[in-house]
């Protein structure tokens, strides 16, 4: 069992009271926050170390030396939330015991959320920060309130178009109360920013927009303090400080300060550290803090040890992303027209094997979904088959107009939305894609599908590529999943048709994807074992259309249709099937119960979030039983 270590609140009070120059005190405070950041991420099992560590010297200086009552700071990039939480808990702005509840239900969300004290706005979806700050500045002016606003952005974030759209108006209206700090650590999710979309001369770019521009070492408190003082003195225009930082700063082996020619992936962008990495990082940070305290004649840092919590993990998981990686390479091997486009997520989307095998047909577009989708449109107009990749939560809403535009050209483009659905729940609502089916539902001619297991991944990808000739959307789950079912022998996709995974005559549960199909099958097992109720379960991979004859046959003898959406209850597959019941007249004899995510998706461990939203096996079984007990009316 790994023991995790954190700095207790009283120790932060001692550090803040040290008699020493402000830069030394801020550096000690930031390193103590790095220890608690590591603790939170290791305890949660996920989080963003690199971004938190690169920004902690900046955030610590702001809160210890710069912010006045009434001033506002927030992070636009949002990945640094664990580090930000470490500062807020250390200062008592957030209840200190919340450090034990990162990415837990009713705890600290994976990305910033306004319901946490000290969080001014929701972020995590990139590019919005300066625009939010402009709105806040205008509101303060209207209220006659003196408020300075400090916004931290990532440098990878600057690839989003909204960031550049937000700059000119701030100058036109003289919003000098806004100071933007760019955490210029040179690394985005996967690789160096310069290898993806080189930002060029940032100072010259900002100056061309009319901003007051400075550049400093973001880990030098004195230099940062001087730059912030100069920004305060600027009364006619907003300021930007390009703060040169190192991703993973504070732990030697987490730093990524090698030359940009290195094309290796940065290993500490997201995820929890291994036991060995965790223990080595704690030892290094603790040794540096204790050495600095000894030089000041102060006692060593006192840490509290806690056992790492146990988390449930799948016993024999299936991993759909590696299956997709193999299927895409195989497709490209036999079709020379296939081109893969990526939005800085090639690791998460399984694209590294494709890039290695077909480097000339791999396009890294960076954090610029709209540009990527329109590039795909151009490729399709010239006879290529573009396969577009990003997280579903960013691809489908942010580039929705571009997807529609491509669809009006009636070209063949495959959009692949990863991290789809309610799980993983730890990153929070900015990254839980539970509205993508609804967002794409009105795109003319677009066909949506989601695989149930590893075997169906390649079958559906090939079907979308070879059997269709228009826009397609393949929805992908990223987490490893237990799959307590198997597709029928000889199964092959047929548009609008599903397949039975379990026989039954009292009710039919229809779902898609490994998360909800697993819960549906477990619910059916519970119902039979505990109540003698026989419930059929069907996999319907088609998310926005159904073959009426197949549906009628699957419902033969059943009194209730229960749909389980890994999506909002509004606009998902369930409502499409309910409409089909009404359209075909089946609704006269079959009741409908539609289950899906209600309200804003919650953040936490996967099992607790399924139960919270009533989408775990026990909750589904209860709803089925209630529906049958009410004469089949949903």
MARVO-473884 format. One record per residue (C-alpha): residue number from 1; residue in one letter; x, y, z. Coordinates in Angstrom, 2 decimals. Layout:
N
NUM, A, X, Y, Z
...
This chain:
634
1, X, 0.00, 0.00, 0.00
2, X, 1.39, 3.41, -0.99
3, X, 1.48, 6.07, 1.71
4, X, 0.65, 9.55, 0.45
5, X, 1.95, 12.69, 2.13
6, X, 0.52, 16.19, 2.40
7, X, 1.44, 19.49, 4.02
8, X, -1.08, 20.34, 6.78
9, X, -2.69, 23.76, 6.90
10, X, -0.73, 24.94, 9.97
11, X, 2.53, 24.47, 8.10
12, X, 1.38, 26.88, 5.39
13, X, 0.73, 29.43, 8.10
14, X, 4.29, 28.93, 9.36
15, X, 5.75, 29.33, 5.88
16, X, 3.83, 32.56, 5.30
17, X, 5.14, 33.99, 8.60
18, X, 8.81, 33.36, 7.80
19, X, 11.10, 36.39, 8.06
20, X, 12.72, 36.34, 4.64
21, X, 12.51, 38.16, 1.28
22, X, 9.15, 37.76, -0.46
23, X, 10.55, 35.78, -3.45
24, X, 12.06, 33.16, -1.11
25, X, 8.84, 32.88, 0.88
26, X, 6.72, 32.55, -2.28
27, X, 9.04, 29.87, -3.66
28, X, 8.78, 27.86, -0.43
29, X, 5.00, 28.24, -0.44
30, X, 4.81, 27.12, -4.08
31, X, 6.92, 24.00, -3.40
32, X, 4.70, 23.10, -0.44
33, X, 1.71, 23.49, -2.77
34, X, 3.45, 21.18, -5.25
35, X, 3.56, 18.51, -2.53
36, X, -0.17, 18.88, -1.94
37, X, -0.86, 18.91, -5.67
38, X, 0.94, 15.57, -5.97
39, X, -1.03, 14.25, -3.01
40, X, -4.37, 15.25, -4.52
41, X, -3.60, 13.82, -7.96
42, X, -2.18, 10.56, -6.57
43, X, -5.19, 10.16, -4.28
44, X, -7.65, 10.94, -7.11
45, X, -5.88, 8.67, -9.57
46, X, -5.83, 11.40, -12.23
47, X, -5.11, 15.06, -12.79
48, X, -2.63, 17.37, -14.48
49, X, 0.80, 17.61, -12.87
50, X, 2.81, 19.41, -15.54
51, X, 0.46, 22.37, -15.99
52, X, -0.05, 22.75, -12.24
53, X, 3.68, 22.77, -11.54
54, X, 4.56, 25.23, -14.32
55, X, 2.05, 27.77, -13.02
56, X, 2.40, 27.40, -9.24
57, X, 5.11, 30.04, -8.82
58, X, 2.87, 32.52, -10.66
59, X, -0.30, 31.68, -8.71
60, X, 1.55, 31.67, -5.37
61, X, 3.04, 35.11, -6.03
62, X, -0.32, 36.53, -7.07
63, X, -2.08, 35.32, -3.91
64, X, 0.70, 36.11, -1.48
65, X, 1.86, 39.46, -2.86
66, X, -0.39, 40.90, -5.54
67, X, -4.15, 40.43, -5.18
68, X, -6.07, 43.05, -3.22
69, X, -9.55, 42.56, -1.74
70, X, -11.98, 42.73, -4.65
71, X, -9.45, 41.64, -7.28
72, X, -10.10, 38.50, -9.31
73, X, -7.79, 35.78, -10.58
74, X, -8.73, 32.74, -12.65
75, X, -7.07, 30.24, -14.92
76, X, -8.39, 30.09, -18.46
77, X, -6.55, 26.86, -19.29
78, X, -8.07, 25.01, -16.34
79, X, -5.68, 22.03, -16.45
80, X, -3.81, 23.54, -13.52
81, X, -6.82, 23.14, -11.22
82, X, -5.02, 20.83, -8.72
83, X, -2.26, 23.39, -8.22
84, X, -4.81, 26.20, -7.92
85, X, -6.74, 24.15, -5.34
86, X, -3.52, 23.62, -3.38
87, X, -3.12, 27.41, -3.09
88, X, -6.77, 28.03, -2.22
89, X, -6.83, 25.35, 0.49
90, X, -3.51, 26.54, 1.92
91, X, -4.94, 30.04, 2.32
92, X, -8.27, 28.88, 3.76
93, X, -10.30, 30.16, 0.80
94, X, -11.40, 26.56, 0.22
95, X, -11.96, 24.23, 3.19
96, X, -8.60, 22.53, 3.72
97, X, -10.03, 19.00, 4.02
98, X, -11.14, 19.26, 0.40
99, X, -7.59, 18.25, -0.59
100, X, -8.79, 14.70, 0.12
101, X, -11.65, 15.02, -2.38
102, X, -10.14, 15.97, -5.74
103, X, -12.32, 14.56, -8.53
104, X, -14.85, 13.17, -6.06
105, X, -18.59, 13.70, -5.87
106, X, -19.23, 16.88, -3.83
107, X, -15.47, 17.49, -3.75
108, X, -13.16, 19.47, -6.02
109, X, -13.99, 19.06, -9.74
110, X, -11.31, 18.06, -12.22
111, X, -11.52, 21.48, -13.88
112, X, -12.52, 24.83, -12.35
113, X, -16.15, 25.29, -11.38
114, X, -17.84, 28.37, -9.95
115, X, -19.40, 26.37, -7.13
116, X, -15.94, 26.08, -5.52
117, X, -15.02, 29.13, -3.40
118, X, -12.45, 31.29, -5.15
119, X, -13.36, 30.08, -8.64
120, X, -14.54, 33.03, -10.70
121, X, -15.63, 31.10, -13.80
122, X, -15.81, 27.62, -15.32
123, X, -12.87, 26.75, -17.53
124, X, -11.29, 23.68, -19.08
125, X, -12.78, 24.33, -22.49
126, X, -10.03, 26.53, -23.88
127, X, -9.86, 30.06, -25.26
128, X, -12.64, 31.69, -23.25
129, X, -10.67, 33.42, -20.47
130, X, -10.01, 36.89, -21.88
131, X, -13.61, 37.16, -23.10
132, X, -14.89, 36.24, -19.63
133, X, -12.55, 38.83, -18.08
134, X, -13.86, 41.53, -20.44
135, X, -17.40, 40.81, -19.32
136, X, -16.37, 40.95, -15.67
137, X, -14.53, 44.24, -16.23
138, X, -17.57, 45.80, -17.87
139, X, -19.79, 44.62, -15.01
140, X, -17.40, 46.13, -12.46
141, X, -17.38, 49.44, -14.31
142, X, -21.17, 49.50, -14.47
143, X, -21.27, 48.90, -10.73
144, X, -18.66, 51.59, -10.05
145, X, -16.36, 49.00, -8.53
146, X, -12.54, 49.09, -8.68
147, X, -11.49, 45.59, -9.67
148, X, -8.36, 44.26, -11.31
149, X, -8.61, 40.99, -13.23
150, X, -5.76, 38.53, -13.71
151, X, -6.15, 35.73, -16.25
152, X, -3.73, 32.85, -16.69
153, X, -3.66, 31.17, -20.10
154, X, -1.69, 28.28, -21.48
155, X, 0.46, 28.70, -24.57
156, X, -1.16, 25.71, -26.30
157, X, -4.47, 27.41, -25.58
158, X, -3.43, 30.27, -27.85
159, X, -4.19, 28.04, -30.84
160, X, -7.91, 28.55, -30.20
161, X, -9.34, 31.28, -32.37
162, X, -11.48, 32.86, -29.65
163, X, -8.38, 33.96, -27.77
164, X, -7.25, 36.17, -30.66
165, X, -10.80, 37.38, -31.29
166, X, -10.93, 38.65, -27.72
167, X, -7.84, 40.90, -27.87
168, X, -8.68, 43.98, -30.02
169, X, -11.84, 45.05, -28.22
170, X, -10.06, 45.07, -24.85
171, X, -7.72, 47.71, -26.29
172, X, -10.50, 49.64, -28.04
173, X, -12.31, 50.06, -24.73
174, X, -9.20, 50.69, -22.65
175, X, -9.69, 47.73, -20.29
176, X, -6.45, 48.41, -18.43
177, X, -7.74, 46.54, -15.38
178, X, -7.12, 43.25, -17.23
179, X, -3.72, 41.56, -16.99
180, X, -3.21, 38.32, -18.91
181, X, -0.34, 36.04, -17.92
182, X, 0.70, 33.40, -20.47
183, X, 2.08, 30.26, -18.82
184, X, 4.62, 29.83, -21.61
185, X, 5.87, 26.32, -20.82
186, X, 6.12, 25.44, -24.53
187, X, 4.33, 22.08, -24.18
188, X, 0.70, 21.31, -24.99
189, X, -1.04, 17.99, -24.35
190, X, 1.26, 15.78, -26.40
191, X, 4.30, 17.61, -27.75
192, X, 5.99, 20.98, -28.16
193, X, 3.77, 23.88, -29.21
194, X, 6.34, 24.87, -31.83
195, X, 5.98, 21.48, -33.54
196, X, 2.20, 21.87, -33.78
197, X, 1.47, 25.54, -34.49
198, X, 4.49, 27.73, -33.81
199, X, 3.35, 30.87, -32.01
200, X, 6.21, 32.92, -33.45
201, X, 7.09, 36.24, -31.82
202, X, 4.41, 36.41, -29.13
203, X, 5.52, 39.78, -27.85
204, X, 5.26, 41.30, -31.32
205, X, 1.84, 39.70, -31.86
206, X, 0.39, 41.11, -28.65
207, X, 1.96, 44.49, -29.32
208, X, 0.39, 44.53, -32.78
209, X, -3.01, 44.20, -31.09
210, X, -2.16, 47.22, -28.95
211, X, -1.56, 45.46, -25.63
212, X, 1.11, 46.49, -23.12
213, X, 3.57, 43.58, -23.32
214, X, 6.29, 42.28, -21.00
215, X, 8.27, 39.04, -20.83
216, X, 9.70, 37.52, -17.64
217, X, 10.95, 34.31, -16.05
218, X, 7.72, 32.94, -14.63
219, X, 9.60, 31.20, -11.80
220, X, 11.34, 34.39, -10.60
221, X, 9.13, 36.05, -8.02
222, X, 11.01, 39.35, -8.04
223, X, 10.83, 39.63, -11.83
224, X, 7.17, 38.69, -11.84
225, X, 6.44, 41.23, -9.12
226, X, 8.14, 44.00, -11.10
227, X, 6.17, 43.09, -14.24
228, X, 2.88, 43.10, -12.34
229, X, 3.73, 46.51, -10.86
230, X, 4.36, 47.85, -14.36
231, X, 1.01, 46.40, -15.48
232, X, -0.74, 48.18, -12.60
233, X, 0.89, 51.44, -13.63
234, X, -0.49, 51.10, -17.18
235, X, -3.79, 52.98, -17.18
236, X, -4.71, 53.18, -20.86
237, X, -4.58, 49.61, -22.16
238, X, -4.66, 46.00, -20.98
239, X, -1.43, 44.17, -20.20
240, X, -0.03, 40.78, -21.08
241, X, 2.94, 39.14, -19.40
242, X, 4.57, 36.28, -21.28
243, X, 5.91, 34.19, -18.40
244, X, 8.54, 31.70, -19.54
245, X, 8.04, 28.56, -17.46
246, X, 8.98, 24.89, -17.43
247, X, 6.28, 22.24, -17.54
248, X, 6.65, 20.03, -14.48
249, X, 8.79, 22.65, -12.71
250, X, 9.90, 21.64, -9.24
251, X, 10.70, 17.96, -9.84
252, X, 13.75, 17.29, -12.00
253, X, 12.44, 14.27, -13.88
254, X, 9.06, 15.92, -14.50
255, X, 10.68, 18.95, -16.15
256, X, 10.52, 18.99, -19.92
257, X, 13.12, 21.59, -20.80
258, X, 14.92, 19.67, -23.54
259, X, 15.26, 21.21, -27.03
260, X, 12.12, 21.42, -29.11
261, X, 13.69, 19.02, -31.62
262, X, 12.83, 16.23, -29.19
263, X, 9.61, 14.70, -30.50
264, X, 8.93, 12.45, -27.50
265, X, 5.63, 12.80, -25.69
266, X, 5.59, 14.67, -22.40
267, X, 4.77, 12.00, -19.79
268, X, 3.33, 14.13, -17.00
269, X, 0.63, 16.18, -18.74
270, X, -2.21, 14.13, -17.31
271, X, -2.74, 11.08, -15.14
272, X, -1.47, 10.06, -11.72
273, X, 2.23, 9.38, -11.13
274, X, 3.46, 5.84, -10.61
275, X, 4.37, 4.82, -7.07
276, X, 8.07, 5.20, -7.87
277, X, 7.61, 8.61, -9.48
278, X, 5.42, 9.79, -6.62
279, X, 7.89, 8.80, -3.91
280, X, 10.85, 10.27, -5.80
281, X, 9.01, 13.55, -6.40
282, X, 8.03, 13.87, -2.74
283, X, 11.60, 13.18, -1.62
284, X, 13.01, 15.81, -4.00
285, X, 10.51, 18.50, -3.04
286, X, 10.85, 17.79, 0.66
287, X, 14.66, 17.91, 0.51
288, X, 14.62, 21.29, -1.25
289, X, 12.07, 22.76, 1.16
290, X, 13.95, 21.49, 4.22
291, X, 17.25, 22.87, 2.90
292, X, 15.68, 26.29, 2.40
293, X, 14.11, 26.18, 5.88
294, X, 17.42, 25.17, 7.45
295, X, 19.13, 28.15, 5.79
296, X, 16.55, 30.38, 7.47
297, X, 17.04, 28.67, 10.84
298, X, 13.56, 27.13, 10.71
299, X, 12.41, 23.60, 11.54
300, X, 11.94, 21.04, 8.74
301, X, 8.58, 20.67, 7.04
302, X, 6.07, 18.49, 8.87
303, X, 4.05, 16.17, 6.64
304, X, 0.99, 14.05, 7.33
305, X, 0.81, 10.53, 5.87
306, X, -2.40, 8.94, 4.56
307, X, -2.93, 5.56, 2.94
308, X, -3.80, 5.67, -0.75
309, X, -7.52, 4.89, -1.14
310, X, -8.61, 1.74, -2.91
311, X, -10.45, 2.24, -6.18
312, X, -12.46, -0.36, -8.04
313, X, -10.89, -1.37, -11.35
314, X, -12.24, -3.62, -14.11
315, X, -11.24, -7.25, -13.63
316, X, -10.77, -8.09, -17.32
317, X, -11.17, -4.80, -19.16
318, X, -11.57, -4.21, -22.84
319, X, -9.77, -1.16, -24.24
320, X, -11.43, 0.31, -27.29
321, X, -8.81, 2.94, -28.12
322, X, -6.03, 0.42, -28.91
323, X, -8.57, -1.54, -30.96
324, X, -9.36, 1.65, -32.86
325, X, -5.66, 2.33, -33.43
326, X, -5.26, -1.08, -35.09
327, X, -8.45, -0.70, -37.12
328, X, -7.46, 2.73, -38.46
329, X, -4.01, 1.53, -39.53
330, X, -5.58, -1.47, -41.25
331, X, -8.06, 0.80, -43.04
332, X, -5.27, 3.10, -44.22
333, X, -3.18, 0.14, -45.34
334, X, -5.86, -0.90, -47.80
335, X, -7.15, 2.58, -48.72
336, X, -4.64, 5.17, -49.84
337, X, -7.23, 7.95, -49.65
338, X, -7.43, 7.84, -45.85
339, X, -5.97, 10.87, -44.05
340, X, -6.03, 11.27, -40.26
341, X, -6.34, 14.69, -38.63
342, X, -5.73, 15.30, -34.92
343, X, -6.35, 18.12, -32.42
344, X, -3.36, 17.63, -30.08
345, X, -4.74, 14.36, -28.73
346, X, -2.90, 11.68, -30.69
347, X, -2.11, 9.70, -27.53
348, X, -5.71, 9.73, -26.26
349, X, -7.13, 9.00, -29.72
350, X, -4.76, 6.13, -30.48
351, X, -3.13, 7.85, -33.45
352, X, 0.55, 7.20, -32.73
353, X, 0.58, 3.90, -34.70
354, X, -1.04, 5.68, -37.66
355, X, 1.48, 8.52, -37.55
356, X, 4.36, 6.03, -37.44
357, X, 2.95, 3.91, -40.27
358, X, 1.65, 6.69, -42.55
359, X, 3.42, 9.93, -41.53
360, X, 2.60, 11.64, -44.83
361, X, -1.11, 11.13, -44.23
362, X, -1.16, 12.35, -40.63
363, X, -1.98, 16.02, -39.99
364, X, -1.49, 17.49, -36.50
365, X, -3.81, 20.47, -36.36
366, X, -3.32, 21.42, -32.72
367, X, -5.94, 22.88, -30.40
368, X, -7.96, 24.32, -33.27
369, X, -11.01, 22.18, -33.91
370, X, -12.74, 24.52, -36.36
371, X, -9.63, 24.78, -38.52
372, X, -9.19, 21.00, -38.42
373, X, -12.75, 20.27, -39.55
374, X, -12.58, 22.75, -42.42
375, X, -9.24, 21.27, -43.51
376, X, -11.02, 17.92, -43.57
377, X, -13.70, 19.48, -45.77
378, X, -11.07, 20.61, -48.25
379, X, -9.46, 17.18, -48.29
380, X, -12.84, 15.54, -48.93
381, X, -13.56, 17.91, -51.84
382, X, -10.34, 16.71, -53.44
383, X, -11.14, 13.01, -53.17
384, X, -9.57, 12.06, -49.84
385, X, -11.30, 10.32, -46.94
386, X, -10.48, 12.45, -43.90
387, X, -10.83, 10.89, -40.45
388, X, -11.05, 13.66, -37.86
389, X, -10.10, 13.17, -34.19
390, X, -10.63, 15.07, -30.96
391, X, -12.47, 14.76, -27.67
392, X, -16.19, 14.63, -28.39
393, X, -16.84, 17.47, -25.93
394, X, -14.72, 19.84, -28.05
395, X, -15.18, 18.50, -31.58
396, X, -18.96, 18.36, -31.83
397, X, -20.04, 21.71, -30.29
398, X, -17.03, 23.89, -31.10
399, X, -16.78, 22.91, -34.76
400, X, -20.50, 22.29, -35.26
401, X, -20.92, 24.93, -37.93
402, X, -17.93, 23.58, -39.85
403, X, -19.30, 20.02, -39.64
404, X, -22.61, 21.31, -41.00
405, X, -20.83, 23.20, -43.79
406, X, -18.99, 20.04, -44.85
407, X, -22.27, 18.11, -44.76
408, X, -23.89, 20.61, -47.15
409, X, -21.15, 19.71, -49.63
410, X, -22.26, 16.07, -49.32
411, X, -18.70, 14.84, -48.92
412, X, -17.49, 11.78, -47.03
413, X, -15.86, 12.71, -43.72
414, X, -15.58, 10.49, -40.63
415, X, -15.57, 12.40, -37.34
416, X, -14.29, 10.46, -34.34
417, X, -15.27, 11.82, -30.94
418, X, -13.24, 10.33, -28.09
419, X, -13.78, 10.56, -24.32
420, X, -17.48, 10.34, -25.16
421, X, -20.17, 9.89, -22.53
422, X, -20.45, 10.31, -18.79
423, X, -17.24, 8.45, -17.92
424, X, -14.54, 9.13, -16.97
425, X, -16.30, 11.45, -14.56
426, X, -13.14, 12.79, -12.91
427, X, -12.36, 15.58, -15.39
428, X, -15.78, 17.15, -14.77
429, X, -18.49, 18.63, -16.97
430, X, -16.16, 20.49, -19.35
431, X, -14.82, 17.12, -20.55
432, X, -17.86, 14.85, -20.13
433, X, -19.43, 14.68, -23.57
434, X, -23.12, 14.10, -22.88
435, X, -24.59, 16.40, -25.53
436, X, -22.73, 15.43, -28.71
437, X, -25.51, 13.25, -30.14
438, X, -27.97, 16.11, -29.74
439, X, -25.45, 18.62, -31.11
440, X, -25.05, 16.62, -34.33
441, X, -28.63, 15.40, -34.57
442, X, -29.78, 18.00, -37.07
443, X, -26.78, 17.72, -39.40
444, X, -28.31, 16.53, -42.70
445, X, -27.30, 13.04, -43.73
446, X, -24.90, 12.49, -40.83
447, X, -24.85, 8.91, -39.51
448, X, -23.79, 8.32, -35.88
449, X, -22.57, 5.05, -34.38
450, X, -20.83, 3.78, -31.25
451, X, -19.08, 0.43, -30.77
452, X, -20.05, -1.88, -27.92
453, X, -16.70, -3.62, -27.55
454, X, -13.28, -4.06, -29.13
455, X, -14.64, -6.33, -31.87
456, X, -17.25, -3.83, -33.03
457, X, -14.73, -0.96, -33.31
458, X, -13.16, -2.16, -36.54
459, X, -16.47, -3.43, -37.91
460, X, -18.10, -0.01, -37.52
461, X, -15.09, 1.95, -38.77
462, X, -14.94, -0.17, -41.91
463, X, -18.71, 0.16, -42.41
464, X, -18.57, 3.96, -42.13
465, X, -15.63, 4.07, -44.53
466, X, -16.74, 1.51, -47.13
467, X, -20.53, 1.38, -47.04
468, X, -21.40, 5.07, -46.60
469, X, -20.64, 8.10, -48.71
470, X, -21.50, 11.04, -46.49
471, X, -20.70, 12.51, -43.09
472, X, -20.29, 10.00, -40.25
473, X, -19.63, 10.21, -36.53
474, X, -17.93, 7.41, -34.57
475, X, -18.37, 7.86, -30.82
476, X, -15.60, 6.34, -28.69
477, X, -15.24, 5.51, -24.98
478, X, -11.70, 5.92, -23.62
479, X, -11.83, 4.15, -20.27
480, X, -11.10, 0.42, -19.88
481, X, -14.42, -1.36, -19.38
482, X, -15.67, -4.70, -18.13
483, X, -17.75, -6.19, -20.94
484, X, -20.07, -8.90, -19.55
485, X, -21.48, -9.81, -22.96
486, X, -20.38, -10.85, -26.43
487, X, -21.68, -9.92, -29.86
488, X, -23.49, -12.78, -31.62
489, X, -21.34, -15.09, -33.70
490, X, -21.09, -13.83, -37.27
491, X, -22.39, -10.39, -36.31
492, X, -21.98, -7.68, -38.94
493, X, -23.22, -4.09, -38.72
494, X, -26.36, -3.24, -40.66
495, X, -27.54, 0.34, -40.69
496, X, -30.29, 0.99, -38.17
497, X, -30.26, -2.58, -36.84
498, X, -28.95, -3.87, -33.53
499, X, -28.40, -7.27, -31.98
500, X, -29.67, -9.06, -28.88
501, X, -27.08, -9.66, -26.18
502, X, -29.52, -11.29, -23.77
503, X, -32.92, -12.93, -24.26
504, X, -36.05, -11.98, -22.30
505, X, -39.76, -11.43, -22.74
506, X, -40.91, -8.99, -20.04
507, X, -39.03, -5.89, -21.17
508, X, -36.31, -4.82, -23.59
509, X, -33.37, -2.60, -22.62
510, X, -31.70, -0.90, -25.56
511, X, -28.31, 0.76, -25.07
512, X, -25.01, 1.35, -26.85
513, X, -21.36, 1.52, -25.91
514, X, -19.57, -0.54, -23.25
515, X, -20.45, 1.64, -20.25
516, X, -24.24, 1.50, -20.41
517, X, -24.51, -1.90, -22.06
518, X, -22.52, -3.37, -19.17
519, X, -24.87, -1.74, -16.64
520, X, -27.90, -2.88, -18.63
521, X, -26.74, -6.51, -18.68
522, X, -25.97, -6.41, -14.96
523, X, -29.40, -4.90, -14.31
524, X, -31.04, -7.74, -16.27
525, X, -29.09, -10.27, -14.19
526, X, -30.26, -8.61, -10.96
527, X, -33.88, -8.61, -12.10
528, X, -33.83, -12.28, -12.98
529, X, -31.92, -13.39, -9.87
530, X, -33.90, -11.32, -7.36
531, X, -37.35, -11.02, -8.92
532, X, -37.66, -13.63, -11.66
533, X, -38.09, -10.91, -14.27
534, X, -36.72, -11.80, -17.70
535, X, -35.36, -8.75, -19.51
536, X, -33.80, -8.73, -22.95
537, X, -30.83, -6.46, -23.69
538, X, -30.01, -5.17, -27.17
539, X, -27.02, -3.33, -28.52
540, X, -28.09, -0.68, -31.02
541, X, -24.89, 0.99, -32.23
542, X, -26.76, 3.45, -34.46
543, X, -27.42, 6.58, -32.42
544, X, -29.75, 8.59, -34.65
545, X, -31.68, 6.09, -36.74
546, X, -33.39, 2.73, -36.34
547, X, -34.79, 0.13, -38.70
548, X, -38.49, -0.09, -37.79
549, X, -38.75, -3.78, -38.66
550, X, -35.79, -4.64, -36.45
551, X, -37.25, -2.65, -33.55
552, X, -40.65, -4.33, -33.88
553, X, -39.03, -7.76, -33.91
554, X, -36.83, -7.00, -30.89
555, X, -39.89, -5.82, -28.95
556, X, -42.02, -8.87, -29.78
557, X, -43.82, -9.90, -26.58
558, X, -42.30, -7.10, -24.44
559, X, -44.45, -4.65, -22.53
560, X, -41.77, -2.03, -21.90
561, X, -38.90, -0.52, -23.84
562, X, -36.18, 0.93, -21.59
563, X, -33.53, 3.06, -23.28
564, X, -30.27, 3.87, -21.49
565, X, -28.33, 6.79, -22.92
566, X, -24.67, 7.48, -22.18
567, X, -25.69, 11.04, -22.93
568, X, -28.17, 13.65, -21.80
569, X, -31.69, 12.33, -21.55
570, X, -32.57, 15.07, -24.02
571, X, -31.62, 14.55, -27.65
572, X, -30.10, 11.09, -27.36
573, X, -30.86, 7.69, -28.79
574, X, -33.71, 7.17, -26.33
575, X, -35.81, 10.03, -27.67
576, X, -35.14, 8.84, -31.21
577, X, -36.47, 5.38, -30.29
578, X, -39.47, 6.87, -28.49
579, X, -40.30, 8.77, -31.67
580, X, -39.99, 5.54, -33.63
581, X, -42.46, 3.86, -31.25
582, X, -44.96, 6.62, -31.88
583, X, -44.36, 6.74, -35.60
584, X, -44.83, 2.98, -36.10
585, X, -47.77, 2.61, -33.72
586, X, -45.78, 0.37, -31.35
587, X, -46.44, 2.88, -28.57
588, X, -50.03, 1.57, -28.37
589, X, -48.79, -1.67, -26.78
590, X, -45.27, -0.87, -25.53
591, X, -44.44, 1.59, -22.76
592, X, -41.24, 3.59, -22.82
593, X, -38.82, 4.51, -20.03
594, X, -35.97, 6.79, -21.10
595, X, -32.89, 6.93, -18.88
596, X, -29.98, 9.28, -19.40
597, X, -28.00, 12.04, -17.76
598, X, -30.28, 14.62, -16.14
599, X, -28.94, 18.09, -15.45
600, X, -25.23, 18.94, -15.43
601, X, -23.05, 15.86, -15.34
602, X, -21.37, 15.38, -11.95
603, X, -17.68, 14.89, -11.22
604, X, -16.34, 12.00, -9.17
605, X, -15.27, 8.37, -9.27
606, X, -16.97, 6.44, -12.04
607, X, -19.07, 4.09, -9.90
608, X, -20.35, 6.87, -7.63
609, X, -21.29, 9.04, -10.61
610, X, -23.22, 6.25, -12.34
611, X, -25.21, 5.79, -9.13
612, X, -25.62, 9.56, -8.67
613, X, -27.24, 9.86, -12.10
614, X, -29.33, 6.71, -11.68
615, X, -27.45, 4.88, -14.43
616, X, -25.84, 2.05, -12.49
617, X, -27.20, -1.50, -12.66
618, X, -29.21, -1.25, -9.43
619, X, -30.89, 1.99, -10.48
620, X, -31.72, 0.68, -13.95
621, X, -33.17, -2.51, -12.46
622, X, -35.35, -0.46, -10.10
623, X, -36.72, 1.63, -12.97
624, X, -37.48, -1.46, -15.07
625, X, -39.27, -3.16, -12.20
626, X, -41.28, -0.03, -11.44
627, X, -42.30, 0.28, -15.07
628, X, -43.42, -3.34, -15.24
629, X, -45.27, -2.97, -11.96
630, X, -47.23, -0.06, -13.41
631, X, -48.59, -2.16, -16.25
632, X, -45.74, -1.35, -18.57
633, X, -46.34, 2.38, -18.68
634, X, -43.11, 4.42, -18.53
